[in-house]
Amino acid sequence: MKRDVLRLEHLAGLRLDLKLNALRRETEAAETLRSEMRHLADSALLARRDDQRLGERHALWIRQRMETLNMDLANRLVRIEEARESAMRAFGQKDALSLLAAKDK
């Protein structure tokens, strides 16, 4: 029984690592989107300063791209929350198995 609990605890630890890695990847992807949005906004401001009349097509493209990035970011934030909740559940399982393994000693 003790060996089974230790194996389960080890597997729970591996699962937790996977969940935390997924959370880290989602967070990094969200930061990339935010960075792209800042860059796009900055380039639009610079273009306006250089040419007071920003081309209508360019302005439309920037607006559409920002809308797309906003939707992508919103979806990414939902995935971050799901990954966080999943990691918390995995941590709880690992913690419970650690306590059980400690009792068996």
N, C-alpha and C positions, 0 to 999 in steps of 0.2 A: 504494500500500500504506500509506504513512504517513498519508494522509488517511483511509483506512478505519479504521486503528487509532485515530486521533484521534476519529473519529465513535463508534466502539465505546466508547472511554474516556468520552466525553461521555454516551452512553446508560447506561453502567454507573454514572456519577455520579448521573444522574437516578433510576436504579433504587435506588441506595443511599439517596438522599433519601426515596424512597417507603417503603422498608423502615424507615428510622429514624422517619419520621412514624407508621407503623403501630405501631411499638414504643412511641412516646411516647403515642399514643392508648390503647393497651392498659394502659400503666402508669397513666395518669390515671384510666381507668375502674376499675382496681383500687383506687386511692386513694379514689375516690368510694365504692366498696363498703365499704372499711375505715372510712371516716368515718361512713357510715350505720350500720354495726355498732356503732361507739363511741357514736353518738347514741342508738341503740336501747337499748343497755345502760345508758347514763346515765339515760334516761327511765324505764326499769324500776326502777332504784335509787331515783330520786326518788319514783316512785309508791309504792314500798314504804315509804319513809320517811313519806310523807304518810298512807298508809293501810296499816297493818301487814299487813293481809290483802288482798293484791293479788287482784283477781277472777280466778277460775279461767280464765274465757274469755280475759281479757287476758293472763294468764301463758302460756296455750296458744298464743295468737297470737304473742306475743313469741318463744317457743321455736321455733315453725314458721318465723317470719320469719328468725330467726337461722340455722336450718338451711338455709333457702333461700339466704341471703346467703353462708354458708360454702361451699355447693356452687358458687354463682356465682363466688365468689372463687377457689376451687380451679380451676375451668375457666379463669378469666381468667389465673391464674398459668401454666397450661399454655400458653395462647396467647402470653403474654409470653415464655416460654422459646422457643417456636417462632419468634416474631418476632425475638428476639435472635439465634437461630441463623441465620435467613434474612438478617438484616442483616450478620452476620459473613461469610457466604458472599458477599454482594454486595460487601462491603468488600474481600474477597480478590480477587474478579474485577476490581474497579476498580483495586486496587493492582497486579495483574499487568499490566493494560492500560497503566497509567501507566509501569511499568518498560519495557514493550515500546515505548511511544511515545518514551521517553527514549533507548532504544537506536537508534531510527530517525533521531534528530536528527543 
